Amino acid sequence: MNLNPAKIPDSFLNMSVDDLNERIIEIKVKLGKRLQILGHHYMSDEVIAHADERGDSFALAKIAAQTDAEFIVFCGVHFMAETADIVTALNQKVFIPDPGAGCFLADCARIRDVENVWREIETVSSHKIIPITYVNSGADMKAFCGDNGGLVCTSSNAAVALKWAFERGDKVIFFPDQHLGRNTAFALGIALEEIILWNPDEALGGNSLDSIKQAKVILWDGFCIVHQEFDVGYIEKLRQVDPQINIIVHPECDFSVAQAADFMGSTAYIIRMISAAQPGSHWAVATEKNLVNRLKSSYPDKRIEILQSFEPYCKSMAQITLTKLAYQLDQIDRGNLINQVIVDDQYVISARIALNRMLELT
Ligand code: SF4
């Protein structure tokens, strides 16, 4: 598909926030149940305010698989909209207000590299290997996992996905987020010596033959640029000031950060933990700033801060603006179906197999 967003005319670019909100609400009322707007938690306040459903990538994938809406507007990044297109029916159309909103992490695993590495590992290991891809990956990666007996996972169900894989194979290769893979495998009791990192630019991924044979989990060398902004030094500083502070981190953070934290879990887990926490309790959260700031304003009775001296944010998520959402809806209303996300037919069936294996996990 064309990853360039449709050009927005000046009449829209010059509209006030009030007028944009009014136009969005007007179209939502007009289209009713034919339209569903899905919003990821990392969206800005002004965009998420219009979401019919908000959630993390797992929750939104499940909602997309269940909705009957004809038009699904995905306020998130591109791979999420692709996932929605894969799990919806042919008569449903998925849109993203800016198709150029990619994901640094998803781009870490290119299918050509992955296929080369898969072949390389097969030549040196006779073990049965199950591929798992984090949902933050392209449709081609999901299809690869579907074709090779594997599945998709999110940060909400990575542990269950790993268990599923070990019931069917001897080893797992985990794409593309090394940190989610390492943190989850270690939490399941797999020793660090049994978890290796595969650098696709090096022979044998930079590993010895012995370490490959002994490995239970092979991690792809990918990471989320936003979640690498958190560090152990800052945790130590906060603990010196307040020994009672609760440190809660997303599993895309580095292993050292995850180990130094009190709690680790998906976006949905972080929200659950903080919503259920005692009034007056103090929390430092390692994830994207829009979510942390929303938690802060939703729970003024708790002390909530981001786990860094600045506010790490996802530039890709920030590409979805109120203006782009309003223009997207305006064009749908006029029958001009811009920014539709259509996954290449060659990937749909296999990617759906991998996604359905995930959706059936819980
Ligand atoms: S926060 Fe990280 S993983 Fe999430 S969309 Fe942004 S770059 Fe991708």
Boltz pocket constraint, residues with backbone or C-beta under 6 A from the ligand:
constraints:
  - pocket:
      binder: B
      contacts: [[A, 77], [A, 102], [A, 103], [A, 104], [A, 105], [A, 106], [A, 136], [A, 224], [A, 225], [A, 226], [A, 227], [A, 288], [A, 314], [A, 315], [A, 316], [A, 317]]
      max_distance: 6.0
